[in-house]
């Protein structure tokens, strides 16, 4: 039987143990006996797939792009003047146009690059990368039978661009199996380190696609080995959960809904920290490690934390090194950390926290259905709605004034974006909106056919605390000019179907995030031949199409800029969309971190990160001191409960 004294000691021991809230095990040692240097950060959900030819979400990219290197990458330091540079490629591609208006990209890759060591290779040793691995990856893009969990989502884009890709897909479809020995007419192997891609038309922007994981090399040994079959009595996970790449890191472990650990890839040897960046980077110390071998940290812990509050708590305790994209969710916490003009509060200045203001290359908007007999056929009505909507107040209300008000579909950071440009109808003016509404035939918002206020059906996405409030905000804004809205909140999948089928007058939760940093990637959204999944408004303007087709084949020149400006003017006159915002947010990193940047289009960022583990340990200890007053108080409560028991026993 446990004595009273033993019970007291046990209670006190548990309290003291409970004071240690360190959430990680010991990092362990490197082969040289030194402690491993670890990077800690969060993800808001598990990745969907690690198959490079399939993965198309930012969470998967946050991890996968550190494992699978690509032919080209974005210069890490150039976050405002986004620049593509060679990665696995030996140099930038050679482009050769022909008389038919098409062109051929010739790509040379680095020699001596090795895949990571993995059981899929003979002897478990990674072999050398060759051009065959890129050709195999391109064929996988056109494999209709890959389920990881779906076939490649970008196949239609590349089938319209790469000669012979559609035919490869069609042949596999008709044969009911994919023959990887079958050649693609537009893809040619020159030698082990050179291959060509023949495009149907001139496409200067194709190099941006080559910087995406879809073109990451894939070893046939890996997809064959990790196919869910039994090897040596052990059932291996499918390739979509076991990436085999050439990048700075490889997957060490993945506990679903808990943690992903990446470990340094010993076969990686060609990465160097950039030697040039943006103006002022030298003064900021961002070039202190210029030219040094990458990566800097040995392992990375990606903690799966779905909610912003616990993530913020771990950051405040020093147990994650940077908030990264979690900065998006800090609307309620932000005033505690940074003032409205971007200055850290005194408390966080004392802690040494480093802020970063991120502008995303994206645009979000409501779609007008251009095929609707009321909204789509009445330009003045759409102009009135846009002018009645107080965009600045919307951003202040729902995004703490941090997001950026759009003047066109082009976000900041792209060629053709003009910070001084002002859209003619995207300015809040109720009187002008009422006049436009009168010209549209709905004076004071009254539908002349019914004699009642015009009511518009608006669909938006249900979910999250702001959904209903955002719907009410739109209703309040349009009611100022006499229009009422009938808001219907539906699931995201329902919203996609409604958009594709054109069953709406206005539709929210629409937006476009850059696949690559070129204006063509945004202007194609309103191209008439773009599918309704993307061009949900169904916008169709022959003059816009003509200029778009001319612009997309041009290099960045003043002539291209002038055409982009015409395209923007056409859209802002026709208003197929009501623009809401470009995303922007503050994120924060701790004083023990170095050159932590959130690049708007690059996700292979981990290899550039650097930490001072000694300073981190000191700050963690300082910020997480045990609350001994709480212990004493609780111990007193225990004594209060135990002493009467002891006295009662003595009285027997």
C-alpha positions in Angstrom: 0.0 0.0 0.0 1.3 3.5 -0.9 2.0 5.6 2.2 0.9 9.2 2.7 4.6 10.3 2.4 5.0 8.3 -0.8 1.9 9.9 -2.2 3.2 13.4 -1.4 6.5 12.7 -3.1 4.9 11.2 -6.1 2.6 14.2 -6.5 5.5 16.6 -6.3 7.6 14.6 -8.7 4.8 14.6 -11.3 4.4 18.4 -10.9 8.1 18.9 -11.4 8.2 16.6 -14.5 5.2 18.4 -15.9 7.1 21.7 -15.8 9.3 20.5 -18.7 7.2 21.3 -21.8 9.9 20.6 -24.4 8.0 18.8 -27.2 10.9 17.0 -29.0 13.2 14.2 -28.4 17.0 14.7 -28.4 18.2 15.6 -31.9 20.9 12.9 -31.8 24.5 13.1 -33.2 26.0 13.3 -36.6 28.7 10.8 -37.7 31.4 13.3 -36.5 29.9 13.2 -33.0 28.4 16.7 -33.2 24.7 17.3 -32.4 22.4 17.4 -35.4 21.2 20.9 -36.4 17.4 20.7 -36.7 14.8 23.0 -38.3 11.3 23.1 -36.8 8.2 24.4 -38.5 4.5 23.6 -39.0 2.2 22.3 -41.7 -1.6 22.8 -41.5 -2.3 19.4 -42.9 -0.7 16.2 -44.3 0.5 16.4 -47.9 -1.8 14.8 -50.4 0.9 13.2 -52.6 4.7 13.1 -53.0 4.4 12.1 -56.7 6.0 15.0 -58.5 4.0 14.5 -61.7 0.8 14.7 -59.7 1.2 16.9 -56.6 -0.4 20.3 -57.2 -1.0 21.8 -53.7 1.1 24.1 -51.6 1.3 21.8 -48.6 2.7 18.9 -50.6 5.1 21.4 -52.4 6.3 22.7 -49.0 7.9 19.3 -48.4 8.3 17.6 -51.8 10.2 20.5 -53.4 13.0 20.0 -50.9 13.3 16.3 -52.0 12.8 16.6 -55.7 15.0 19.1 -57.5 13.8 20.5 -60.8 15.6 21.5 -64.1 15.3 25.2 -63.1 14.6 27.0 -59.9 13.9 30.5 -58.7 16.7 32.6 -57.2 15.9 32.4 -53.5 16.8 36.0 -52.7 15.0 37.6 -55.6 11.5 37.8 -54.1 10.5 41.1 -55.9 12.2 40.6 -59.2 11.5 36.9 -59.6 14.3 35.2 -61.6 14.7 31.6 -63.0 18.1 30.0 -62.9 19.5 26.5 -63.6 19.2 23.8 -60.9 19.6 20.3 -62.4 20.1 21.9 -65.8 23.6 22.8 -66.7 22.6 26.1 -68.1 19.5 28.0 -69.4 17.7 26.2 -72.3 18.5 26.9 -75.9 15.4 27.9 -77.9 15.2 27.2 -81.7 12.2 28.5 -83.5 11.2 27.1 -86.9 9.4 28.3 -90.0 6.1 26.8 -88.9 5.9 29.0 -85.8 6.8 26.3 -83.4 10.1 25.9 -81.4 12.4 23.4 -79.8 13.9 23.7 -76.3 17.3 22.0 -75.9 18.2 21.2 -72.3 21.5 20.0 -71.0 21.7 18.6 -67.5 24.5 18.5 -64.9 26.8 15.5 -64.9 27.5 13.5 -61.8 24.1 14.2 -60.0 23.0 11.2 -58.0 19.6 10.1 -56.8 19.4 9.6 -53.1 20.4 6.2 -51.7 17.3 4.0 -51.6 16.4 0.3 -51.6 14.8 0.7 -55.0 18.3 0.8 -56.5 20.8 -2.1 -56.8 22.7 -2.3 -53.5 20.6 0.6 -52.2 23.0 3.1 -53.8 21.5 6.0 -55.8 22.6 6.0 -59.4 23.5 8.9 -61.7 20.8 11.1 -63.2 20.4 11.0 -66.9 18.1 12.6 -69.5 16.1 9.3 -69.6 14.7 10.2 -66.1 13.3 13.4 -67.4 11.8 11.8 -70.5 10.2 9.1 -68.3 8.7 11.9 -66.1 7.2 13.6 -69.1 5.6 10.3 -70.2 4.2 9.9 -66.7 2.4 13.3 -67.2 0.5 11.6 -70.1 -0.2 8.3 -68.3 -4.0 8.1 -67.9 -3.7 5.2 -65.5 -1.6 6.9 -62.7 -3.8 7.2 -59.6 -1.8 9.1 -57.1 -4.6 9.9 -56.0 -5.4 11.2 -59.5 -3.7 11.4 -62.9 -1.6 14.4 -63.6 -3.8 17.5 -63.3 -1.6 19.5 -65.8 -1.8 17.0 -68.7 -4.3 19.2 -70.7 -2.0 22.2 -70.4 1.1 20.3 -71.7 -0.9 18.3 -74.2 -1.8 21.6 -75.9 1.9 22.6 -75.8 4.2 19.6 -76.3 4.1 17.9 -79.7 3.0 14.3 -79.5 1.9 14.2 -75.9 -1.8 13.9 -76.7 -1.1 11.1 -79.1 0.9 9.2 -76.4 -2.0 9.6 -74.0 -4.6 8.5 -76.6 -2.6 5.4 -77.6 -2.4 4.4 -73.9 -6.1 5.0 -73.4 -7.1 2.9 -76.4 -4.7 0.1 -75.5 -5.9 0.2 -71.9 -2.3 0.3 -70.7 0.7 2.7 -71.0 3.7 1.5 -72.9 6.7 3.5 -71.7 8.8 2.2 -74.6 6.5 4.1 -76.9 8.2 7.4 -77.9 6.7 10.9 -77.8 7.3 12.5 -81.1 8.1 15.9 -79.5 10.6 14.5 -77.0 14.0 13.4 -78.2 17.1 12.1 -76.3 20.3 13.5 -77.7 22.6 11.8 -75.2 22.7 10.9 -71.5 22.8 14.5 -70.6 20.9 16.3 -73.3 17.3 16.1 -74.5 14.9 18.3 -76.5 11.2 19.3 -76.2 9.4 20.4 -79.3 6.6 22.8 -78.7 3.6 23.5 -81.0 4.1 27.3 -80.9 6.6 29.8 -79.6 6.4 29.8 -75.8 8.9 32.0 -73.9 7.1 31.1 -70.6 7.7 27.4 -70.9 10.9 27.7 -68.9 8.7 28.5 -65.9 6.9 25.2 -66.2 10.4 23.5 -66.2 10.9 25.0 -62.8 7.9 23.1 -61.4 8.0 19.6 -59.9 5.9 18.2 -62.8 9.2 18.1 -64.7 11.3 16.7 -61.8 13.2 13.6 -62.8 11.7 10.3 -61.8 13.6 7.0 -61.6 11.7 4.1 -63.1 13.3 1.9 -60.4 11.4 4.0 -57.8 7.9 3.8 -59.3 8.4 0.1 -60.0 9.6 -0.7 -56.5 7.1 1.4 -54.6 4.0 0.1 -56.2 2.3 -1.3 -53.1 3.7 -4.8 -53.8 5.5 -7.0 -51.3 9.3 -7.0 -51.3 11.2 -9.4 -49.1 8.0 -10.1 -47.1 7.4 -6.3 -46.4 4.6 -4.3 -48.0 6.1 -1.0 -49.1 4.1 2.2 -49.4 3.2 3.5 -52.8 5.5 5.9 -54.7 3.1 8.8 -53.9 4.1 8.4 -50.2 7.8 7.6 -50.8 9.6 10.1 -53.0 13.0 9.3 -54.4 14.7 12.5 -55.5 18.0 14.2 -56.1 17.4 17.2 -53.8 19.0 18.4 -50.6 16.8 16.2 -48.4 15.1 12.9 -48.3 12.1 11.6 -46.4 13.2 10.0 -43.1 9.7 9.4 -41.6 6.1 10.3 -41.8 3.7 9.8 -38.9 0.3 10.8 -40.4 -1.4 13.7 -38.7 1.7 14.2 -36.5 5.1 14.8 -38.0 7.2 14.6 -41.2 11.0 14.4 -40.8 13.4 15.2 -43.6 17.0 14.3 -43.4 20.0 15.6 -45.3 20.7 13.7 -48.5 24.4 12.8 -48.5 24.4 12.5 -52.3 23.5 16.2 -52.8 26.6 18.2 -53.6 25.9 20.9 -56.2 23.8 23.5 -54.4 25.3 26.8 -53.4 23.8 29.9 -51.6 23.0 32.7 -54.1 25.7 35.2 -54.8 23.3 38.0 -55.9 19.9 39.1 -54.7 17.8 42.2 -54.4 19.2 45.7 -53.8 20.0 46.1 -50.0 20.4 42.3 -49.4 24.1 42.9 -48.7 23.4 45.4 -45.9 20.7 43.1 -44.4 23.3 40.3 -44.1 21.5 38.1 -46.6 24.7 37.5 -48.6 26.9 36.6 -45.7 26.8 32.9 -46.8 27.0 33.7 -50.6 28.5 30.8 -52.5 28.5 28.4 -49.5 27.6 24.8 -49.9 23.9 23.9 -49.1 22.1 22.8 -47.0 22.8 24.3 -43.6 20.6 22.1 -41.4 20.7 18.4 -41.0 17.1 17.5 -40.4 13.7 19.3 -40.6 10.7 18.5 -38.4 7.4 19.4 -40.1 4.7 19.3 -37.3 1.2 18.8 -38.5 -0.8 21.5 -36.7 -4.1 22.3 -38.2 -5.1 25.3 -36.0 -3.4 28.7 -35.9 -3.6 29.1 -32.1 -1.5 26.1 -31.0 1.0 27.0 -33.8 1.3 30.5 -32.4 1.8 29.1 -28.9 4.6 26.8 -30.0 6.2 29.8 -31.8 5.9 32.0 -28.8 7.6 29.3 -26.7 10.4 29.0 -29.2 9.6 25.5 -30.3 9.1 26.4 -34.0 11.7 28.5 -35.7 9.4 30.4 -38.1 5.7 30.8 -38.6 6.0 30.6 -42.4 2.6 30.5 -44.1 0.8 30.3 -40.8 1.2 34.1 -40.7 -1.9 34.1 -42.9 -4.1 33.1 -40.0 -2.8 35.7 -37.5 -5.7 38.2 -38.0 -6.6 38.2 -34.3 -3.1 38.0 -32.9 -1.4 40.4 -35.3 -2.1 43.6 -33.3 -0.2 42.1 -30.4 2.9 41.6 -32.6 3.0 44.4 -35.2 1.4 47.9 -35.5 -0.7 49.0 -38.5 2.4 50.6 -40.1 4.4 47.3 -39.8 6.5 48.1 -36.7 7.0 45.4 -34.1 5.5 46.0 -30.7 8.0 46.6 -27.8 7.6 43.1 -26.4 8.5 41.4 -29.7 11.3 43.8 -30.3 12.7 42.7 -27.0 12.4 39.0 -28.0 14.3 39.7 -31.2 11.5 38.4 -33.4 12.1 39.2 -37.1 9.0 40.2 -39.2 8.6 39.7 -42.9 5.8 41.2 -45.1 4.8 38.8 -47.8 2.9 39.7 -51.0 1.5 36.6 -52.7 1.3 36.3 -56.5 -2.4 35.8 -56.6 -5.8 37.5 -57.1 -9.2 36.6 -55.6 -12.5 37.7 -56.9 -16.2 37.2 -57.4 -17.2 35.9 -60.9 -20.1 37.4 -62.8 -21.7 34.9 -65.1 -21.3 36.4 -68.5 -24.0 34.0 -70.0 -26.6 35.1 -67.5 -29.4 37.1 -69.2 -29.4 39.8 -66.5 -25.9 40.1 -65.1 -23.9 38.8 -68.2 -25.7 40.9 -70.8 -25.6 44.2 -68.9 -22.1 45.8 -68.6 -23.5 48.9 -66.8 -25.0 46.7 -64.1 -21.7 45.0 -63.5 -19.9 48.3 -63.4 -22.4 49.7 -60.8 -21.9 46.6 -58.6 -18.2 46.9 -58.7 -18.3 50.6 -57.9 -20.8 50.1 -55.0 -18.5 47.6 -53.3 -16.2 49.2 -50.7 -13.1 47.1 -51.3 -10.9 48.9 -48.7 -13.5 48.4 -46.0 -13.8 44.7 -47.0 -10.0 44.3 -46.6 -9.9 46.2 -43.3 -12.8 44.2 -41.9 -11.7 40.7 -42.8 -7.9 40.9 -43.3 -6.8 43.6 -40.8 -6.0 46.0 -43.7 -3.0 43.8 -44.6 -4.2 42.5 -48.0 -3.7 44.6 -51.2 -6.6 46.1 -53.1 -6.6 44.9 -56.7 -6.8 47.3 -59.7 -6.7 44.4 -62.2 -6.3 40.7 -62.4 -2.5 41.1 -62.3 -0.9 40.9 -58.8 2.2 42.8 -57.7 5.5 41.4 -58.8 4.7 40.5 -62.4 5.8 42.2 -65.6 3.0 44.5 -66.6 1.9 45.3 -63.1 1.7 49.1 -62.5 1.4 50.2 -58.9 0.0 53.6 -60.0 -2.7 52.1 -62.3 -6.3 52.8 -61.1 -9.2 50.8 -62.4 -12.1 53.1 -63.6 -14.8 51.2 -61.6 -12.9 49.7 -58.7 -13.3 52.8 -56.6 -16.0 53.2 -54.1 -18.5 55.9 -55.2 -22.1 55.3 -54.3 -23.5 58.3 -56.4 -21.6 57.2 -59.5 -22.8 53.6 -58.9 -26.4 54.7 -58.7 -26.0 56.6 -62.0 -24.5 53.5 -63.7 -27.4 51.5 -62.3 -29.9 53.9 -63.7 -28.2 53.7 -67.1 -28.4 49.9 -66.8 -32.1 50.1 -66.5 -32.5 49.5 -62.8 -33.0 53.0 -61.3 -32.7 52.8 -57.5 -32.2 49.1 -57.9 -35.8 48.5 -59.0 -36.4 45.7 -61.6 -38.8 47.4 -64.1 -40.3 44.0 -64.9 -41.4 43.3 -61.3 -41.5 46.8 -59.7 -39.4 45.2 -56.9 -35.7 45.4 -56.0 -33.4 43.5 -58.2 -32.3 40.3 -56.4 -29.2 38.5 -57.5 -28.3 34.9 -56.7 -24.8 34.6 -55.2 -23.1 31.3 -54.4 -20.2 31.1 -52.1 -18.2 28.6 -50.1 -19.5 27.5 -46.7 -17.0 26.9 -43.9 -15.1 29.1 -41.5 -16.4 31.8 -39.3 -16.2 34.5 -41.9 -18.4 32.8 -44.6 -21.7 34.2 -43.4 -20.2 37.6 -42.5 -18.6 38.0 -45.9 -22.0 37.2 -47.5 -23.7 39.8 -45.3 -21.0 42.3 -46.2 -21.8 41.9 -49.9 -25.5 42.3 -49.2 -25.0 45.4 -47.2 -22.8 47.0 -49.9 -25.2 46.4 -52.7 -28.3 47.4 -50.7 -26.9 50.9 -50.7 -27.8 51.2 -54.4 -31.0 49.2 -54.0 -29.8 45.7 -55.1 -30.4 42.7 -52.8 -28.6 39.4 -52.9 -29.7 35.9 -52.2 -26.6 34.3 -50.7 -26.3 30.5 -50.9 -23.4 28.9 -49.1 -22.4 25.5 -50.5 -19.5 23.1 -50.2 -16.4 23.7 -52.2 -17.0 20.8 -54.5 -20.6 22.0 -55.1 -19.3 25.5 -55.8 -16.9 24.1 -58.4 -19.7 22.3 -60.2 -21.9 25.3 -60.1 -19.1 27.3 -61.7 -18.3 24.8 -64.4 -22.0 24.4 -65.3 -22.7 28.2 -65.2 -25.6 27.9 -62.7 -25.1 31.3 -61.0 -25.3 35.0 -61.4 -22.4 35.8 -59.1 -20.0 33.3 -57.5 -17.4 33.8 -54.7 -14.3 32.0 -53.5 -12.7 32.3 -57.0 -9.1 33.2 -57.4 -5.9 32.4 -59.2 -2.5 31.6 -57.6 0.5 31.8 -60.0 1.7 28.6 -61.5 4.6 30.7 -62.7 5.4 34.4 -62.4 4.3 35.7 -65.8 1.3 37.8 -66.7 0.2 35.2 -69.2 -0.6 32.9 -66.4 -3.2 35.3 -65.1 -4.5 36.7 -68.4 -5.2 33.3 -69.7 -7.9 32.9 -67.0 -10.2 35.1 -69.1 -9.2 33.6 -72.5 -12.4 32.3 -74.2 -10.8 28.9 -74.9 -9.9 28.3 -71.2 -12.3 25.8 -69.6 -15.1 26.9 -67.3 -13.2 25.4 -64.3 -10.8 28.3 -64.6 -12.7 30.9 -66.6 -15.9 30.4 -64.5 -17.4 33.6 -65.7 -17.4 32.3 -69.3 -15.9 35.5 -70.5 -15.5 35.7 -74.3 -14.2 38.7 -76.1 -12.6 38.3 -79.6 -10.4 41.4 -79.3 -9.2 40.2 -75.9 -8.4 36.7 -77.4 -6.5 38.2 -80.3 -4.3 40.4 -78.1 -3.8 37.6 -75.6 -2.5 35.2 -78.3 -0.2 37.9 -79.6 1.1 38.7 -76.1 1.7 35.2 -74.8 4.4 34.5 -77.5 6.3 37.7 -76.8 9.4 38.4 -74.6 9.1 41.0 -71.9 9.5 44.2 -74.0 7.8 47.6 -74.1 5.6 46.2 -76.9 4.5 43.4 -74.7 3.9 45.7 -71.9 1.6 47.9 -74.1 -0.5 44.9 -75.1 -0.8 43.8 -71.5 -2.1 47.3 -70.6 -4.7 47.0 -73.4 -5.8 43.6 -72.1 -6.2 45.0 -68.6 -8.2 48.0 -69.9 -10.5 45.7 -71.8 -11.2 43.6 -68.7 -11.7 46.6 -66.5 -14.2 48.0 -68.9 -16.1 44.7 -69.3 -15.8 43.8 -65.6 -16.3 40.0 -65.8 -15.1 39.9 -62.2 -15.4 41.9 -59.0 -11.8 41.9 -57.6 -11.4 41.4 -53.9 -7.8 41.3 -52.9 -4.2 40.1 -53.5 -3.1 38.1 -50.5 -0.4 39.6 -48.2 0.5 38.8 -44.7 3.1 39.2 -42.0 5.1 36.2 -40.9 7.8 36.0 -38.2 11.0 34.1 -37.4 13.1 33.9 -34.3 16.5 35.7 -33.7 18.4 32.4 -34.0 17.3 32.0 -37.6 19.2 33.4 -40.6 18.1 34.4 -44.2 14.6 33.1 -43.8 12.5 34.3 -46.7 9.1 33.2 -47.9 9.6 33.3 -51.7 6.2 33.8 -53.4 6.8 31.1 -56.0 9.7 28.9 -54.8 9.1 26.1 -52.3 12.6 24.5 -52.2 13.4 26.9 -49.4 14.6 24.6 -46.6 18.1 24.2 -48.0 18.8 27.9 -47.5 17.6 28.1 -43.9 20.1 28.4 -41.1 19.8 28.3 -37.3 22.0 28.9 -34.3 21.0 26.0 -32.0 22.9 27.3 -29.0 21.0 30.6 -29.0 17.7 28.8 -29.6 18.3 26.6 -26.5 19.1 29.6 -24.4 16.0 31.4 -25.4 13.8 28.3 -25.0 15.0 28.0 -21.4 14.5 31.7 -20.8 11.0 31.7 -22.2 9.8 28.5 -20.6 10.7 28.8 -16.9 8.7 26.6 -14.6 5.9 28.4 -12.7 7.0 27.5 -9.2 4.3 29.7 -7.6 1.8 27.4 -9.3 3.6 24.4 -8.0 3.7 25.7 -4.4 0.0 26.6 -4.5 -0.9 23.2 -5.9 1.3 21.4 -3.4 -0.5 23.4 -0.7 -3.8 22.1 -2.0 -2.5 18.6 -1.8 -1.4 19.1 1.8 -4.8 20.5 2.7 -6.3 17.4 1.4 -3.8 15.0 2.9 -3.3 16.4 6.5 -6.9 15.6 7.6 -6.4 12.1 6.5 -3.1 11.8 8.4 -4.7 13.3 11.6 -7.7 11.0 11.3 -5.4 8.0 11.1 -3.4 9.1 14.2 -6.6 9.6 16.1 -7.6 6.0 15.7 
